[in-house]
Amino acid sequence: MPEGRPAQEQHDAYDVVVLGTGAAGLTAALAAAHAGASVGLFEKGEKVGGTTALSSAVVWLPANRYAAEAGVADSRQEGLDYLESLSHGLILPELAEALVDTTAEMLDWLEADTPVHFRLVPGFPDYHPEHPGGKPTGGRSIEPVLFSYDAIPTWVDRVVGAPRRMNVSDTPTGGGTGVLAADELARREESGLEGLGRALVGSLLAGCLEQGVVPQTRARATRQVVEADRVVGVEVEGPDGVRTVRARSVVLATGGFEYDAELVRDFLRGPVRSPAGVPTNTGDGLRMAMRVGARLGNMREAWWVPVVELPGERADGGSNVFLVLRERTLPRSIVVNDQGRRFTNEAANYNALGGAFHAFDPTRFRYVNQPAHLVFDEGFVQRYGCFGNAPGTPVPDFIHRAGSLAELAGLIGVPARALDETVQRWNTMAAAGHDDDFDRGDSAYDGWCGDRTQYPGVGATLGPLDQAPYYAVELVGSTLGTKGGPRTDVDGAVLDVDGDRIEGLFAAGNAMAGPTGMVYGGAGGTLGPAMVFGYRAGRAAAR
Ligand SMILES: Cc1cc2nc3c(=O)[nH]c(=O)nc-3n(C[C@H](O)[C@H](O)[C@H](O)COP(=O)(O)OP(=O)(O)OC[C@H]3O[C@@H](n4cnc5c(N)ncnc54)[C@H](O)[C@@H]3O)c2cc1C
């Protein structure tokens, strides 16, 4: 453990108790400890880090210092204009203002007083860059610098996920090649350096440990202790039974409810399958908040993402899925519904695509774009590989393969004539250089994850399917996590059904009513708000 204050792990009473060790919980715990509070940090899982540790750890924050240092123009007003232009009435202005106005303060604090350090992901466009205030050439997506687990060696196996030695800007998703020089890889391995989600969790965790805040794992909070209308603690269930932990304030940072089938059924706006995060996110914080009369908000929303379901089990019991980003963006692939028709701009950002997956046909009374299929050709496989495989390597067996489009249509159960017409039309539009049906390639975002090196402009995402064999696999509407929960004020204080504060109770991250409504502003659009409201809640809880 790094030098710091003595560990607080044995106590049964704290100033602040934080539940959950994702970005929201760790930031809240760190902020509360820095504000002078004694902090108890409880994690239901066997390991620390939640879905955050599995993530790419990109953090979206308008008008941040790294953009300013790189000479990217951005401002508070542009950030607010952008969010407002996407709000559809779902974003509460005071929460949007708190998000944008806290960016500088939080990042300055992290850089100066903690082991958490970021840098710009150069060029990463916002997800709706043509909207007012949007940034087509990036500036708002930042990532943690590589973090060395040598600083906290006893935690290297106690954080969720496996070591990954890259930052997102080293990968194709972040504008890199995905290949590290052998000597650089060796250097990172020897130094214990990791990137992505485990870097963010590792650096936040190191900060907590410096403050004497030691996460207690296999410690599931089940309900609050309430006295005289005030939350004064929680009951925590562990291998040795249930104990009561008292606190002046409790912060719910327990992630979403995506792994609880009943909550998903009761609240989400459309069907969703195979969530991508940690399976311990079962809405415990939501149930706790409901139990004490919290007002709920943003309940129908999630961070939507299309995935392919992989065969086999995931070690932690979560859904074994592959997030489909490049495969639907690169040239020579399209997505069709069960009528064999394209239905959307395949290269749009994953969260917005949720809307296309939830389109409903009133006549036939069915979700018209489910099931959906990703269709691509041999030219795609030769150039790009698929699902993490190198270009030209065999396509995995679970993917349908056929010598002709008609045969492929039979395999996936779509009308052969319609699929053929769809592909011929797509090929004609690709040759002409414009997708007249869904404008794929028009937005500055669309080609970002495409083949930008070889084909700048729309060519990064437009390209014909004309080389047999042809391939198809079901594309499933999934989620990175839900984002509905108790409504809060700007400091994360949970409000009751009448809009009054429930004394002693705070929420942050995916456990709170998402402050950005249904918007995913840009890469990092979930972790940016999670950290800001974790920070605000942690400080307020310590007061
Ligand atoms: C593959 C992948 C890549 C992603 N990449 C990005 C990205 O680059 N940028 C971005 O912004 N977002 C990304 N996301 C989404 C992002 O990871 C999540 O939205 C974010 O991590 C949520 O943070 P959180 O702190 O709210 O929850 P989590 O990180 O999920 O943490 C919640 C924690 O609470 C614990 N918990 C639950 N119930 C209890 C209880 N009763 N008591 C105690 N603990 C409890 C859970 O076990 C968990 O550890 C990605 C997601 C995935 C799956």
The ligand as an SDF file (V2000), in Angstrom:
LIG
                    3D

 53 58  0  0  0  0  0  0  0  0999 V2000
  -16.1990   -2.8060  -22.8870 C   0  0  0  0  0  0  0  0  0  0  0  0
  -16.6770   -1.4760  -22.3650 C   0  0  0  0  0  0  0  0  0  0  0  0
  -16.0110   -0.3110  -22.7440 C   0  0  0  0  0  0  0  0  0  0  0  0
  -16.4370    0.9230  -22.2640 C   0  0  0  0  0  0  0  0  0  0  0  0
  -15.7050    2.0440  -22.5640 N   0  0  0  0  0  0  0  0  0  0  0  0
  -16.0860    3.2350  -22.0730 C   0  0  0  0  0  0  0  0  0  0  0  0
  -15.2940    4.3980  -22.3000 C   0  0  0  0  0  0  0  0  0  0  0  0
  -14.2120    4.3550  -22.8720 O   0  0  0  0  0  0  0  0  0  0  0  0
  -15.7660    5.5850  -21.8150 N   0  0  0  0  0  0  0  0  0  0  0  0
  -16.9360    5.6820  -21.1250 C   0  0  0  0  0  0  0  0  0  0  0  0
  -17.3180    6.7780  -20.7450 O   0  0  0  0  0  0  0  0  0  0  0  0
  -17.6720    4.5880  -20.8420 N   0  0  0  0  0  0  0  0  0  0  0  0
  -17.2590    3.3760  -21.2790 C   0  0  0  0  0  0  0  0  0  0  0  0
  -17.9940    2.2620  -20.9700 N   0  0  0  0  0  0  0  0  0  0  0  0
  -19.1410    2.3960  -20.0400 C   0  0  0  0  0  0  0  0  0  0  0  0
  -18.6010    2.6240  -18.6210 C   0  0  0  0  0  0  0  0  0  0  0  0
  -17.6330    1.6380  -18.3440 O   0  0  0  0  0  0  0  0  0  0  0  0
  -19.6900    2.5670  -17.5220 C   0  0  0  0  0  0  0  0  0  0  0  0
  -20.7840    3.3480  -17.9030 O   0  0  0  0  0  0  0  0  0  0  0  0
  -19.0890    3.1210  -16.2280 C   0  0  0  0  0  0  0  0  0  0  0  0
  -17.9690    2.3170  -15.8900 O   0  0  0  0  0  0  0  0  0  0  0  0
  -20.0560    3.1320  -15.0590 C   0  0  0  0  0  0  0  0  0  0  0  0
  -19.3490    3.5310  -13.9170 O   0  0  0  0  0  0  0  0  0  0  0  0
  -19.9900    3.3560  -12.4680 P   0  0  0  0  0  0  0  0  0  0  0  0
  -18.9450    3.7590  -11.4990 O   0  0  0  0  0  0  0  0  0  0  0  0
  -21.2960    4.0350  -12.4160 O   0  0  0  0  0  0  0  0  0  0  0  0
  -20.3120    1.7840  -12.3790 O   0  0  0  0  0  0  0  0  0  0  0  0
  -19.3580    0.5110  -12.3730 P   0  0  0  0  0  0  0  0  0  0  0  0
  -18.0150    0.8130  -12.9040 O   0  0  0  0  0  0  0  0  0  0  0  0
  -20.0920   -0.6070  -13.0090 O   0  0  0  0  0  0  0  0  0  0  0  0
  -19.1920    0.2050  -10.8250 O   0  0  0  0  0  0  0  0  0  0  0  0
  -20.2860   -0.1790  -10.0290 C   0  0  0  0  0  0  0  0  0  0  0  0
  -19.7550   -1.0720   -8.9380 C   0  0  0  0  0  0  0  0  0  0  0  0
  -20.7350   -1.1900   -7.9060 O   0  0  0  0  0  0  0  0  0  0  0  0
  -20.6720   -2.5100   -7.4040 C   0  0  0  0  0  0  0  0  0  0  0  0
  -21.9130   -2.8070   -6.6880 N   0  0  0  0  0  0  0  0  0  0  0  0
  -23.1170   -3.1270   -7.2080 C   0  0  0  0  0  0  0  0  0  0  0  0
  -24.0150   -3.3340   -6.2260 N   0  0  0  0  0  0  0  0  0  0  0  0
  -23.3590   -3.1390   -5.0600 C   0  0  0  0  0  0  0  0  0  0  0  0
  -23.7460   -3.2330   -3.6900 C   0  0  0  0  0  0  0  0  0  0  0  0
  -24.9850   -3.5750   -3.3290 N   0  0  0  0  0  0  0  0  0  0  0  0
  -22.8150   -2.9670   -2.7280 N   0  0  0  0  0  0  0  0  0  0  0  0
  -21.5300   -2.6510   -3.0700 C   0  0  0  0  0  0  0  0  0  0  0  0
  -21.1160   -2.5690   -4.3550 N   0  0  0  0  0  0  0  0  0  0  0  0
  -22.0210   -2.7980   -5.3310 C   0  0  0  0  0  0  0  0  0  0  0  0
  -20.4650   -3.3370   -8.6390 C   0  0  0  0  0  0  0  0  0  0  0  0
  -19.9910   -4.6190   -8.3090 O   0  0  0  0  0  0  0  0  0  0  0  0
  -19.4500   -2.4930   -9.3970 C   0  0  0  0  0  0  0  0  0  0  0  0
  -18.1370   -2.8320   -9.0460 O   0  0  0  0  0  0  0  0  0  0  0  0
  -17.5760    1.0100  -21.4220 C   0  0  0  0  0  0  0  0  0  0  0  0
  -18.2410   -0.1610  -21.0390 C   0  0  0  0  0  0  0  0  0  0  0  0
  -17.7990   -1.3940  -21.5030 C   0  0  0  0  0  0  0  0  0  0  0  0
  -18.5270   -2.6370  -21.0700 C   0  0  0  0  0  0  0  0  0  0  0  0
  1  2  1  0
  2  3  1  0
  2 52  2  0
  3  4  2  0
  4  5  1  0
  4 50  1  0
  5  6  2  0
  6  7  1  0
  6 13  1  0
  7  8  2  0
  7  9  1  0
  9 10  1  0
 10 11  2  0
 10 12  1  0
 12 13  2  0
 13 14  1  0
 14 15  1  0
 14 50  1  0
 15 16  1  0
 16 17  1  0
 16 18  1  0
 18 19  1  0
 18 20  1  0
 20 21  1  0
 20 22  1  0
 22 23  1  0
 23 24  1  0
 24 25  2  0
 24 26  1  0
 24 27  1  0
 27 28  1  0
 28 29  2  0
 28 30  1  0
 28 31  1  0
 31 32  1  0
 32 33  1  0
 33 34  1  0
 33 48  1  0
 34 35  1  0
 35 36  1  0
 35 46  1  0
 36 37  1  0
 36 45  1  0
 37 38  2  0
 38 39  1  0
 39 40  1  0
 39 45  2  0
 40 41  1  0
 40 42  2  0
 42 43  1  0
 43 44  2  0
 44 45  1  0
 46 47  1  0
 46 48  1  0
 48 49  1  0
 50 51  2  0
 51 52  1  0
 52 53  1  0
M  END
$$$$
